[in-house]
Amino acid sequence: MTTQLRAAVLGSPIAHSLSPVLHRAAYTALGMTERRYDRFDVDEAGLPEFIEKIDPAEWAGLSLTMPLKRAIIPLVDEVSETALAVDAVNTVVFRADGHRSGDNTDVPGLVNALRERGIGRVPAASVLGAGATASSALAALAQVCDGDVTVYVRSAERAAEMRTLGERLGLRLRTAAWDRGAEALAAPLTISTTPVGATDGFAGALPATPGALFDVLYHPWPTKLAEACAERGATVLGGLDLLLHQAVLQFEAFTGAETAPLAAMREAGEAALAGS
């Protein structure tokens, strides 16, 4: 008898999450009608109790979003090298014996999204922002960037954190002031990891031929920066690309499926965003 049929995304707030849409679309496409994927509003204080109440015979895994990606780390039995590198776990897989494995699918998801759009290697790159998503971006760039990486930040403290992480990842990394962020788009690849509206001011100061842009926001979409880059002929990826590719890896880990139905998941994600 098949067990471990449940999965869910946890975070706070969580009502906006597209993860249930993507995972449920995959279940439907592959005829996995017995599986469930839910969402639960859980904050850092409530996370330990939620985890302890999970029956591993019933649950296959969890997706974690903010603010839980670090809070979950002490609650799992092992953490992958990728997750350790960025100090963030967004995926927990349960074994039937109760063993909990923590992983990070944001990093390989970002790499896979770039590859899908024909971006396998770049000679240099830029990152806008210095939060948790920027850490995942740097870990991904450690796999695809052959040259310098410049991170545009607002504070000296964040700059120091990014330089430390870059050194740990083996990147040739330097930091620059946030108000020079429009310069970032001259790089062959820029990854924007900032909140809504933060990069709007750069949209009117782009170089004549901007490089590829990966803007991790998906709502509202397109951002002003993404729209401006697309108008100048740049390759533009959005937050749905990242969410989709990290969800593909989670789905395969939770279900044991060899290949997730990428097209069905993308279609469901796009439809959900179009209706929001």
N, C-alpha and C positions, 0 to 999 in steps of 0.2 A: 504493500500500500504506500502511495506517495505521501510524504509528509513535508514539513517545512514549506507550506504553501503561502505564507504571509510575508509581506514586506511593507515598508512605509518610509516616508520622509518625515524627519523631525526638525523643528526649528521654531523660532519666534521672532517676528510673525511668520505664519506659514500659509495663510489663505491664498496668497498669490502664486504659490509654487506650481510649476508646470510638470513636475516629476510624475504625479499620478496620471496625467494625460499621456505622457510618453510611455510609461511602463504598461499602463492598461491597454494602450494601442498595440503594443508588442504582444501582450497576452492574447488579444483578440486575433491578431494576424497569424499567430502560431497555434491557435486553437487551445490555448491553456486556460480554459474557462473556469477551472477550479481555483486558480490563483487570485489573490487579493493584493492590492497595493493601496494604502491609505495615507493620510497625512494627519499629524498630531502636533498641536502647538505645545512645545516643550521648551522651557528655558533652562539655563545652566543649573539653577537650583533644583529643578525637578528631574533632571536627566538621570542621576543615579537610581532613583526610585523606579523610573520607567524601565531602565535596563534590567534591574534586578527582578522585575515582575515578568520579564519575557520568558516564555517557554521555548527552548531551542528545538524541541520536537515539532513545534508549530511554525516558528519563524525562520525564514531563510536569511534575512538581512535587513539593514537599515541604510537609508541615505541621510546624511547630516548636512544641514545648511547652517547659516549663522543664527545664533552665536555659539554653536556647539562643536565646531570642527577641532578646537583645542580641548574643550571640556571633556570630550569623549576619550581622549588618549589614556588617562589613568584607569579607565573602566574596561579596557580590552586587554587580552592576553598577549597579543603580539601586534607590532606595527611594522608595516612595510618600509623599506629603505626610502621609497619616494615620499611617503607620508612623514617620515622622520626628518627628511631634508627640508621640508617646508613647514614642519610643526603643525600639520593639519590633516585630520582624518575626515573624509567625507563619505566613507563606505565602511560598514561593518558586516562581515559575513559570519553567520553562526554555523558551527558544526552541531550535529545531533547530540554530541556529548557535552555541549555547552561551551566549547572553546570559541572565543571571540577574536576574529582577525580584523585589524584595522588597516585600511588602505586609502589611497588618494587617487581617484580617477580623473580629477581635474587636469592633472599634468599630462598624462597620456592622451586624454580627451582633447586637449588643446593641440597637441602634436598631430593627432589624427585628423582634426578639423583642418589644420593647415595643409596636410598632405592631400586631403580630398580636393582642395582647391589648387593643387599643383605647387604648393610651397613646401619643398622638402628641405632645402638648405638655404640660408641667407648669409651674406658676408658681414652684415652688421644689423643691429636692431635697437629700438628704443622702447621704453616702458613709461607710460604716464600713470603716476600714482605709486604708493608704497605700502598698501595694506596687504591683507591676507591673499587676495587674488593676484597681486603683484608678485608675491612669493612663488605662487604656482607658475606664473608667467616666466619668471627667471629660471625655474627648474625645467620648464619646457624649452626655453632658449638654450639651456645648456646642452640640449640634444640636437638643436637645429641651427644654431648660430656659430659661424666660424670666426667671427671677429669681435669687435667692441660692442658692448651693450651700455647704453646710456639711460639712466633712470631719472626722471624729472619729478622732484619732490618739493614739498612745502616747508619742511623743517630739517634742521641739522640732525636731530635725533633719528628721524626716519632715514635720512641719508646714510647715517652710520650703520643702521640696521641692514639696509640694502647692500652696503659694501661688505659687511660681514657675511651675509648670505651668499653674495656673489663669489667671495673668496672660497667659501665652503663648497660651492658648486663648480668651481674651476673656471668661472667666467672672467673675462677681461672687462670689468665693470667700472664705470665712473658715474657720478651723480651730477645733476645740474639743477639750477633753480627752476621752480615751477613756472615763473613768468616767462621763461624761455621755451615753454612747451611747444609752441608752433614749430620750432626747429626740429622736433622729433619726427615730423612727417616727411622729412627729407631722407630718413633712413629707409632701407629696402623693406623693413617691416616695423610697424609700430603696434604695440599692444596697449590699449587704453583700459585701465582697470578702475576708473573713477566713478563716483555716483552721477546720477542724472544732472545734467547742466554744467558739470565741472569743466568740460572741455569746449563748451559752446563758443567761448571767446577766441579759440584757436581757428575756428572754421573760416574766418575771414582773412586769415594770415598764412594760408597754405603756400608751400612752394609750388612752382609751375607744374611740376610733375611729381606729386606725392607718391611715396611707396605704398605697399599694401598696409591696410589698417584692419586690425582685429579689435573691435570694440565689444567688450564683454556684456554690455547692456542689451536687453531684449525688449524692454517696455519702458517708455515709448520707443518705437523704432520706425524709421531710422533716427539716430541722434543727428544733431546739426553737423557734427564733425563727420560722421559717416556719410551723410548726404553730400557734403561738400567734396569729400574725397571721391565719391562715386561719380560726381559731375565732372571731375577732372580725369576720369578714366582709370582710377586706382581699383585694385582688387579690394573688396570690403567684405569682412566676415563679421557676424554679430553674435550676441549672447546666445541665441538659439543654437548656433553651430556648436558652441562649447557645451551647453546644457545637453544637447542631443548626443554628442559623442561621449561625454562622461556617463550619460545614462545607458548608452549601449554597453559599456563595459560593466556597469553595475548589473544590468539585466542578465548578462551572460554569467556573472559571478553568482547571482541569486538563483538562477534557474538551471545552470549547467548547459544551456543551449550553446552550440558551437558558434552560431552567428545570429545576432539580433536583427530583426527586420527594420533596417535603417530607414527605408523609404516610407514605410507605414508610420513610423514614429515621427519622422519629419512632417509628414502630411498632417498628422494630428496636432503637432505643435504649432504649425503655421495656422491651422484652422482656429485653434484656441486663441492665438494672439490676434487674429483678424476679428474675432468676436469680442475681444476685451475692450 
